Amino acid sequence: MSPRRVTLADVAKAAGVSRPTASLVLSGRGRELRISEDVAQRVLRAADELQYRPNIVSVGLRTGTSRTIGFVSDTVATSRLAGDMIKGALEAARDRGFMLFIGETEGDAELERLLLQAMHDRQVDGLILASMFTRTIKVPKSVKPMPTVLLNALPKQPAALPAVLPDEVEAGRVAARALLDAGHRDGIHLIGAGPRMRDVPPGSVAAVERLVGIREALGEADVKVAGGRICPDWQPEHGLAATRELLRTVRPRALICLNDRIAMGAYQALDDAGLKVPDDVSVVSFDDHPIASWIRPKLTTVALPHYELGRKAVDVLFTEIDGDPAASDRKGDVHRVPMPLRARESVAPPQDAARSGAGSS
């Protein structure tokens, strides 16, 4: 049998005071209501000796808050890559004295319904609906009674809900600039999507936005994308196949891979063809997956800021919970979190530029 929970009445009895007096002292209102320092110290000592903890449910009923946030995702909790979103949300909630209740649907609509109902039953103060990959989602009707933020997701239907997303368009610009800054002006090919805007895997928000940024940055420098290969799934084997297909017809000077797993396959295809990274072909990518620092040479990539995304989602949620009047006018706002460049070893000046530079020194 588990030990009986210590109650406020137990503390009051041990301190030799009434229950209301003990309650006032423990709520920090003792001095305000002129309770003597001696009495206050007796109550605090008794609470400490008995290891008293307030009943959160009753506190919630009295204050109208449970000091909890619900975090419901598809597969974020079990993903090594995106798990930092939860870490960021946990720490931001803890900084405010709140707990995070985490539930995972694995893409099951019925499980999602049950998890959301459980969050309602526990009277969470707010809800974060998160996705492993940036995508559009159908927002369940049951979220409407509570403050809600979408994380790494956009609503399919009109919904006055704020969303927190990585700044994928700017990430595309950053990746392209990494090559431009190294002196690349031609022979730049895309692996994973492109070169046209319609050449993207179905439903991939990241592909569309990264492609927009890449094309904008290259266009501003009056540089054209030399070509592109779409990958139906962004995994190493598809990067390998797409790069092999490219190498049958052309020798690229640089590759922009749409994620690090594709880049891993591209590395293998280049090596099979006797081409070295970055001496023969520069490679830049996205995500900062652990493989980016494992492969050799280490991969230059634009990082997904998972931890910062989690923290930002909690920050935005609290503007909803606190009823910020300014936030009510921006309920459908999309908050973009910057994606930083991780400059490593896979980008170098093109060979002809390197030779001309050496000759002029």
C-alpha positions as CSV (number, residue, x, y, z in Angstrom):
1,M,0.0,0.0,0.0
2,S,1.4,3.5,-0.9
3,P,1.9,5.9,1.9
4,R,-0.9,8.4,2.6
5,R,-0.4,11.8,1.0
6,V,0.5,14.6,3.6
7,T,-2.3,17.1,3.6
8,L,-2.6,20.8,4.6
9,A,-4.5,19.7,7.7
10,D,-1.5,17.5,8.8
11,V,0.8,20.5,8.4
12,A,-1.5,22.8,10.4
13,K,-1.8,20.1,13.2
14,A,2.0,19.7,13.4
15,A,2.5,23.5,13.6
16,G,-0.3,24.0,16.1
17,V,-2.2,26.4,13.9
18,S,-5.5,26.4,12.1
19,R,-5.8,25.1,8.5
20,P,-6.5,28.6,7.1
21,T,-3.4,30.0,8.8
22,A,-1.2,27.3,7.4
23,S,-2.7,27.9,3.9
24,L,-2.0,31.6,4.1
25,V,1.6,31.0,5.2
26,L,2.3,28.4,2.5
27,S,0.7,30.6,-0.2
28,G,3.1,33.5,0.7
29,R,0.3,35.7,2.2
30,G,1.2,35.4,5.8
31,R,3.0,38.7,6.2
32,E,0.3,40.5,4.2
33,L,-2.3,39.3,6.7
34,R,-0.1,40.0,9.8
35,I,0.6,36.4,10.8
36,S,3.5,36.5,13.2
37,E,7.0,35.5,12.1
38,D,7.1,32.8,14.8
39,V,3.9,31.2,13.6
40,A,5.0,31.4,9.9
41,Q,8.3,29.7,10.8
42,R,6.5,26.9,12.7
43,V,4.3,26.2,9.6
44,L,7.3,26.2,7.2
45,R,9.3,23.9,9.4
46,A,6.3,21.5,9.7
47,A,5.8,21.5,6.0
48,D,9.5,20.8,5.4
49,E,9.6,18.0,8.0
50,L,6.5,16.3,6.6
51,Q,7.6,16.8,3.0
52,Y,4.3,18.5,2.2
53,R,3.5,19.1,-1.4
54,P,0.4,21.1,-2.4
55,N,-2.4,19.3,-4.3
56,I,-2.0,20.6,-7.8
57,V,-5.6,19.7,-8.7
58,S,-7.0,21.7,-5.9
59,V,-4.6,24.6,-6.7
60,G,-5.8,24.5,-10.3
61,L,-9.4,24.6,-9.3
62,R,-8.7,27.6,-7.1
63,T,-6.5,29.5,-9.5
64,G,-8.1,28.4,-12.8
65,T,-4.8,27.0,-14.1
66,S,-3.2,23.6,-14.1
67,R,0.3,24.9,-14.9
68,T,0.7,22.2,-17.6
69,I,1.1,22.3,-21.3
70,G,0.1,19.5,-23.7
71,F,2.5,18.5,-26.5
72,V,1.0,16.2,-29.1
73,S,3.1,15.1,-32.1
74,D,3.2,12.4,-34.8
75,T,6.7,10.9,-34.2
76,V,8.8,13.7,-32.7
77,A,9.2,12.0,-29.3
78,T,10.8,8.9,-30.9
79,S,12.9,10.7,-33.4
80,R,16.6,11.3,-32.6
81,L,16.7,14.1,-35.0
82,A,13.7,16.1,-34.0
83,G,13.7,15.2,-30.3
84,D,15.4,18.5,-29.5
85,M,12.1,20.2,-30.2
86,I,10.7,18.5,-27.1
87,K,13.9,19.4,-25.1
88,G,13.4,23.1,-26.0
89,A,9.7,23.0,-25.2
90,L,10.4,21.2,-21.9
91,E,13.0,23.7,-20.8
92,A,11.0,26.8,-21.8
93,A,8.0,25.4,-19.9
94,R,10.1,24.6,-16.8
95,D,11.5,28.2,-16.8
96,R,7.9,29.3,-16.3
97,G,7.1,26.7,-13.6
98,F,5.0,24.6,-16.0
99,M,5.1,20.8,-16.8
100,L,4.8,19.3,-20.3
101,F,2.5,16.4,-21.0
102,I,3.8,14.6,-24.1
103,G,1.7,12.3,-26.3
104,E,2.5,10.7,-29.7
105,T,0.0,9.7,-32.3
106,E,2.3,7.8,-34.8
107,G,-0.1,9.3,-37.4
108,D,-3.2,7.5,-36.1
109,A,-6.2,9.8,-36.2
110,E,-8.1,7.8,-33.5
111,L,-5.1,7.9,-31.1
112,E,-4.8,11.6,-31.8
113,R,-8.4,12.1,-30.8
114,L,-7.9,10.2,-27.6
115,L,-4.7,12.1,-26.7
116,L,-6.4,15.4,-27.2
117,Q,-9.3,14.3,-25.1
118,A,-6.9,13.3,-22.4
119,M,-5.3,16.7,-22.5
120,H,-8.7,18.3,-22.1
121,D,-9.5,16.0,-19.2
122,R,-6.3,17.1,-17.5
123,Q,-7.2,20.7,-18.1
124,V,-3.9,21.7,-19.7
125,D,-3.5,25.4,-20.0
126,G,-2.4,25.2,-23.6
127,L,-1.5,22.8,-26.4
128,I,1.3,22.4,-28.9
129,L,0.5,20.3,-32.0
130,A,3.8,19.3,-33.5
131,S,5.0,17.5,-36.6
132,M,8.3,15.6,-37.3
133,F,8.6,17.1,-40.8
134,T,7.3,20.5,-41.9
135,R,3.9,19.7,-43.5
136,T,0.3,20.9,-43.7
137,I,-2.1,19.2,-41.2
138,K,-5.9,19.0,-40.6
139,V,-6.4,20.8,-37.3
140,P,-8.8,18.8,-35.1
141,K,-11.9,20.7,-34.0
142,S,-11.4,19.6,-30.4
143,V,-8.4,22.0,-30.0
144,K,-10.5,25.2,-30.3
145,P,-11.5,25.6,-26.6
146,M,-7.8,26.0,-25.5
147,P,-4.9,28.1,-26.6
148,T,-3.0,26.2,-29.3
149,V,0.2,26.6,-31.4
150,L,1.2,24.5,-34.4
151,L,4.9,23.5,-34.4
152,N,6.5,22.6,-37.7
153,A,3.1,22.5,-39.3
154,L,0.6,24.7,-41.2
155,P,-3.2,24.3,-41.2
156,K,-4.8,22.7,-44.3
157,Q,-8.0,24.6,-43.6
158,P,-8.4,28.2,-42.5
159,A,-7.6,28.3,-38.8
160,A,-6.8,31.3,-36.6
161,L,-3.8,29.5,-35.0
162,P,-0.2,30.7,-34.7
163,A,2.4,28.4,-36.3
164,V,6.1,28.1,-35.6
165,L,8.3,26.9,-38.5
166,P,11.9,26.8,-39.6
167,D,12.8,29.6,-42.1
168,E,13.2,27.3,-45.0
169,V,13.2,30.0,-47.7
170,E,16.0,31.9,-46.1
171,A,17.8,28.5,-45.6
172,G,17.6,28.0,-49.3
173,R,19.2,31.4,-49.8
174,V,21.9,30.6,-47.3
175,A,22.8,27.4,-49.0
176,A,23.1,29.0,-52.4
177,R,25.2,31.9,-51.0
178,A,27.6,29.4,-49.5
179,L,28.4,28.3,-53.1
180,L,28.3,31.9,-54.5
181,D,30.7,33.1,-51.8
182,A,33.1,30.3,-52.8
183,G,33.1,31.6,-56.4
184,H,30.7,29.2,-58.0
185,R,28.8,30.7,-61.0
186,D,28.0,27.7,-63.2
187,G,27.6,24.0,-63.1
188,I,25.3,24.1,-60.0
189,H,22.9,21.2,-59.9
190,L,20.1,20.3,-57.4
191,I,19.7,16.8,-56.0
192,G,16.3,16.0,-54.4
193,A,14.1,18.6,-56.1
194,G,14.1,21.2,-59.0
195,P,15.1,22.8,-61.1
196,R,11.5,23.9,-61.7
197,M,9.2,24.8,-58.9
198,R,6.9,22.0,-59.7
199,D,9.7,19.4,-59.5
200,V,9.2,18.6,-55.8
201,P,8.1,15.5,-53.9
202,P,4.3,15.5,-53.2
203,G,3.4,17.3,-50.0
204,S,6.9,18.5,-49.1
205,V,6.7,22.1,-47.7
206,A,10.4,22.1,-47.1
207,A,11.2,21.2,-50.7
208,V,9.1,24.1,-52.1
209,E,10.4,26.7,-49.7
210,R,14.1,25.6,-50.0
211,L,13.8,25.7,-53.7
212,V,12.3,29.2,-53.6
213,G,15.2,30.5,-51.6
214,I,17.8,28.8,-53.7
215,R,16.4,30.2,-57.0
216,E,16.1,33.7,-55.5
217,A,19.7,33.9,-54.2
218,L,21.1,32.5,-57.5
219,G,18.8,34.8,-59.5
220,E,20.0,37.8,-57.6
221,A,23.6,36.9,-58.6
222,D,22.5,36.3,-62.2
223,V,23.4,32.7,-61.9
224,K,21.2,29.9,-63.3
225,V,20.5,26.5,-61.9
226,A,22.3,24.1,-64.3
227,G,19.9,21.2,-63.6
228,G,18.1,19.2,-61.0
229,R,17.0,15.7,-60.1
230,I,13.9,15.0,-58.1
231,C,14.1,12.3,-55.4
232,P,10.7,10.6,-54.5
233,D,12.1,10.0,-50.9
234,W,14.9,11.9,-49.3
235,Q,17.0,8.9,-48.4
236,P,20.7,8.0,-49.3
237,E,19.7,5.4,-51.9
238,H,17.7,8.0,-53.8
239,G,20.5,10.6,-53.6
240,L,22.9,7.9,-54.9
241,A,20.6,7.0,-57.8
242,A,19.9,10.6,-58.8
243,T,23.6,11.7,-58.7
244,R,24.6,8.6,-60.7
245,E,22.0,9.6,-63.3
246,L,23.3,13.1,-63.4
247,L,26.9,12.0,-63.8
248,R,26.1,9.9,-66.9
249,T,25.4,13.2,-68.8
250,V,27.4,16.0,-67.2
251,R,30.2,16.8,-64.8
252,P,28.8,19.2,-62.1
253,R,30.9,21.8,-60.3
254,A,28.6,21.9,-57.3
255,L,25.6,20.1,-55.8
256,I,22.9,21.5,-53.6
257,C,21.4,18.5,-51.9
258,L,17.9,19.0,-50.4
259,N,18.9,17.2,-47.2
260,D,21.9,15.5,-45.6
261,R,20.7,11.9,-46.3
262,I,20.5,12.7,-50.0
263,A,24.0,14.2,-49.7
264,M,25.3,11.0,-48.2
265,G,24.2,9.1,-51.3
266,A,25.6,11.9,-53.6
267,Y,29.0,11.5,-51.8
268,Q,29.0,7.8,-52.7
269,A,28.1,8.4,-56.4
270,L,30.8,11.0,-56.7
271,D,33.4,8.7,-55.1
272,D,32.3,5.9,-57.4
273,A,33.0,8.2,-60.4
274,G,36.4,9.1,-59.1
275,L,35.4,12.7,-58.1
276,K,36.5,14.2,-54.8
277,V,34.6,16.5,-52.5
278,P,35.3,19.5,-52.5
279,D,38.3,19.5,-54.9
280,D,36.2,18.4,-57.9
281,V,32.6,19.0,-56.7
282,S,31.4,21.2,-53.9
283,V,28.4,20.0,-51.9
284,V,26.1,21.9,-49.6
285,S,23.0,20.5,-47.9
286,F,20.3,21.0,-45.2
287,D,19.2,19.7,-41.8
288,D,22.5,19.1,-39.9
289,H,21.7,15.5,-39.4
290,P,24.4,13.7,-37.3
291,I,25.7,12.1,-40.6
292,A,26.8,15.6,-41.7
293,S,29.7,15.5,-39.3
294,W,30.3,11.8,-39.6
295,I,31.0,11.6,-43.3
296,R,34.3,12.7,-44.8
297,P,34.9,15.4,-45.7
298,K,32.5,16.8,-43.2
299,L,29.4,18.3,-44.9
300,T,28.5,22.0,-45.0
301,T,24.8,22.1,-44.2
302,V,22.0,24.5,-43.1
303,A,20.8,23.3,-39.7
304,L,17.2,22.7,-38.6
305,P,17.0,24.5,-35.3
306,H,14.9,21.9,-33.4
307,Y,15.7,23.1,-29.9
308,E,14.9,26.7,-30.8
309,L,11.7,25.7,-32.5
310,G,10.5,24.0,-29.3
311,R,11.3,27.0,-27.1
312,K,9.7,29.4,-29.6
313,A,6.5,27.4,-29.6
314,V,6.2,27.7,-25.9
315,D,6.9,31.5,-26.0
316,V,4.2,32.0,-28.6
317,L,1.8,29.7,-26.7
318,F,2.2,31.9,-23.6
319,T,1.2,35.0,-25.4
320,E,-2.1,33.1,-26.1
321,I,-2.4,31.8,-22.5
322,D,-1.7,35.2,-21.0
323,G,-4.3,36.8,-23.3
324,D,-1.9,39.3,-24.8
325,P,-4.2,41.8,-26.6
326,A,-1.7,42.3,-29.4
327,A,-1.5,38.5,-30.0
328,S,-5.3,38.3,-30.6
329,D,-4.8,40.4,-33.7
330,R,-2.1,38.0,-35.0
331,K,-3.6,34.6,-34.2
332,G,-2.9,33.2,-37.7
333,D,0.7,34.5,-37.7
334,V,3.6,32.2,-38.9
335,H,6.7,32.7,-36.7
336,R,9.9,31.7,-38.6
337,V,13.0,30.5,-36.7
338,P,16.4,31.1,-38.5
339,M,18.3,28.1,-39.8
340,P,22.1,28.6,-39.3
341,L,24.8,27.5,-41.7
342,R,27.2,24.9,-40.4
343,A,30.3,25.6,-42.6
344,R,32.5,22.5,-42.7
345,E,34.7,21.0,-45.4
346,S,32.6,20.2,-48.4
347,V,32.7,23.6,-50.2
348,A,35.7,25.0,-52.0
349,P,36.3,27.4,-55.0
350,P,35.8,25.8,-58.4
351,Q,39.0,24.4,-59.9
352,D,39.4,27.0,-62.6
353,A,38.9,29.8,-60.0
354,A,41.4,28.1,-57.6
355,R,44.0,27.8,-60.4
356,S,43.6,31.5,-61.5
357,G,43.9,32.6,-57.9
358,A,47.0,30.6,-57.4
359,G,48.5,32.1,-60.6
360,S,47.9,35.6,-59.6
361,S,49.5,35.4,-56.1
